[in-house]
Amino acid sequence: QVQLVESGGGLVQPGGSLRLSCAASGRAFSGYIMGWFRQAPGKEREFVAAISRKGVITRYGDSVKGRFTISRDNAKNTVYLQMNSLKFEDTAVYSCVADLTFRSVLPNAYSEYDYWGQGTQVTVSS
């Protein structure tokens, strides 16, 4: 069983920045592919980013490329999402996910992840 706890959400103005964190339980964190999804009210869940086990390979959703950066610290069992140049449309609940399956391609489908956090709210508003 893997528990994921997100933090760092909040209210930010357009153009601002936030950094989300996700702390994972368990000793095998370095064996997980980690990722972030988001869901805004009335919209479908959207893939944001994923990172490989050693943090070498990353993948981003088209709407966040160039603005968001995913990273991880395996010594701290934590994955981060640095969000810059935030827009109104980035408002959503952001959830951390973990994939325990060995894959050669980072998944962007929510169903391919094994564990999910409760989420943290990010609101972009002036």
C-alpha positions as CSV (number, residue, x, y, z in Angstrom):
1,Q,0.0,0.0,0.0
2,V,1.3,3.4,-1.0
3,Q,0.0,6.6,0.6
4,L,0.4,9.9,-1.2
5,V,-0.1,13.3,0.5
6,E,-0.1,16.5,-1.5
7,S,0.6,19.9,-0.2
8,G,1.4,23.4,-1.5
9,G,-1.8,24.4,-3.2
10,G,-3.4,27.7,-2.7
11,L,-4.6,31.0,-4.2
12,V,-2.3,32.7,-6.7
13,Q,-2.6,35.6,-9.2
14,P,-2.3,35.0,-12.9
15,G,1.4,35.0,-13.9
16,G,2.4,33.8,-10.4
17,S,4.0,30.6,-9.3
18,L,3.4,27.7,-6.9
19,R,5.2,24.6,-6.0
20,L,3.3,21.5,-5.1
21,S,4.8,18.6,-3.2
22,C,3.7,15.0,-2.8
23,A,5.1,12.9,0.0
24,A,4.9,9.1,-0.5
25,S,5.0,6.4,2.1
26,G,7.0,3.2,1.7
27,R,10.6,2.3,1.1
28,A,10.2,1.6,-2.6
29,F,9.6,5.2,-3.8
30,S,12.5,5.1,-6.2
31,G,10.8,2.2,-7.9
32,Y,7.7,4.2,-8.8
33,I,6.9,6.3,-11.8
34,M,5.3,9.4,-10.3
35,G,2.9,11.9,-11.9
36,W,0.4,14.6,-11.5
37,F,-3.2,15.0,-12.8
38,R,-5.6,17.8,-12.4
39,Q,-9.4,18.2,-12.5
40,A,-11.4,21.4,-12.8
41,P,-15.1,21.6,-11.9
42,G,-17.2,20.2,-14.8
43,K,-14.1,19.1,-16.7
44,E,-12.5,15.7,-17.3
45,R,-9.3,14.7,-15.5
46,E,-6.3,15.9,-17.3
47,F,-2.7,14.6,-17.4
48,V,-0.2,17.2,-16.2
49,A,3.2,15.5,-15.9
50,A,5.1,12.3,-15.1
51,I,8.6,11.5,-14.2
52,S,10.7,8.3,-14.4
53,R,12.1,6.4,-11.4
54,K,15.5,8.1,-11.4
55,G,14.1,11.5,-12.6
56,V,15.9,11.4,-15.9
57,I,12.8,11.3,-18.2
58,T,9.8,13.6,-17.9
59,R,6.6,13.9,-19.8
60,Y,4.1,16.8,-19.9
61,G,0.6,17.6,-21.0
62,D,0.4,20.0,-23.9
63,S,-1.3,22.7,-21.9
64,V,1.5,23.0,-19.3
65,K,4.6,22.4,-21.4
66,G,7.2,25.1,-20.9
67,R,5.5,26.4,-17.7
68,F,5.5,23.4,-15.3
69,T,8.4,21.3,-14.2
70,I,8.2,18.0,-12.4
71,S,11.0,16.7,-10.3
72,R,11.7,14.2,-7.5
73,D,13.9,13.6,-4.5
74,N,14.1,9.9,-3.9
75,A,16.0,10.5,-0.6
76,K,12.9,12.4,0.7
77,N,10.3,10.2,-1.0
78,T,8.9,13.3,-2.6
79,V,7.8,14.5,-6.0
80,Y,7.4,18.2,-6.9
81,L,5.5,20.2,-9.4
82,Q,6.8,23.7,-10.0
83,M,4.2,25.8,-11.7
84,N,5.1,29.1,-13.3
85,S,3.2,31.6,-15.4
86,L,0.0,30.3,-14.0
87,K,-3.2,31.0,-15.9
88,F,-6.9,31.1,-14.9
89,E,-7.4,27.8,-16.7
90,D,-4.8,26.1,-14.4
91,T,-7.4,26.3,-11.6
92,A,-8.1,22.7,-10.5
93,V,-7.6,20.1,-7.9
94,Y,-4.1,18.6,-8.5
95,S,-3.5,15.0,-7.5
96,C,-0.3,13.0,-7.2
97,V,-0.2,9.5,-8.7
98,A,2.2,6.5,-8.5
99,D,2.7,3.7,-11.0
100,L,4.4,0.6,-9.8
101,T,4.6,-1.1,-13.2
102,F,7.8,-1.3,-15.0
103,R,7.3,0.6,-18.3
104,S,9.5,2.0,-21.0
105,V,7.1,4.9,-21.7
106,L,5.7,7.2,-19.0
107,P,1.9,6.8,-18.9
108,N,-0.5,9.7,-19.4
109,A,-3.7,7.8,-18.7
110,Y,-5.1,7.9,-15.2
111,S,-6.1,4.3,-15.3
112,E,-2.5,3.2,-15.7
113,Y,-1.5,4.5,-12.2
114,D,-1.9,2.4,-9.2
115,Y,-2.2,4.9,-6.3
116,W,-3.7,8.4,-6.1
117,G,-3.5,11.1,-3.5
118,Q,-6.5,13.2,-2.2
119,G,-5.5,16.2,-4.1
120,T,-4.7,19.9,-3.4
121,Q,-6.6,22.8,-4.7
122,V,-4.9,25.4,-6.9
123,T,-6.9,28.6,-7.6
124,V,-5.6,31.2,-10.0
125,S,-7.5,34.4,-9.6
126,S,-7.0,38.1,-9.6
